[in-house]
Amino acid sequence: MKNLTATELSRSLSSVLDAVQHRGESFEITRNGETVARLGPKKKATVGELLDFLRENPPDPDFARDVREARSFVVDQERDWPD
């Protein structure tokens, strides 16, 4: 993990974001010698983490009804594909 001061980050934010996005690099940001943040690639959730989240935050009772209602607005289109 590379170290950057807050000033260095502010002067080179675009290139730092490129390094994170395209090369997977991570940075520790310091201000007055103290670490205040870490910047790195977005972590992808695992299926287990998603299931844990849903257990801790279940959909409200009207969720299924809302999904059905939203789907009723979707129109299936028949297509005339050439043979």
Secondary structure, DSSP 8 states (H G I E B T S, - for coil): -EEEEHHHHHHSHHHHHHHHHHH---EEEEETTEEEEEE-------HHHHHHHHHHS---TTHHHHHHHHHTT----------
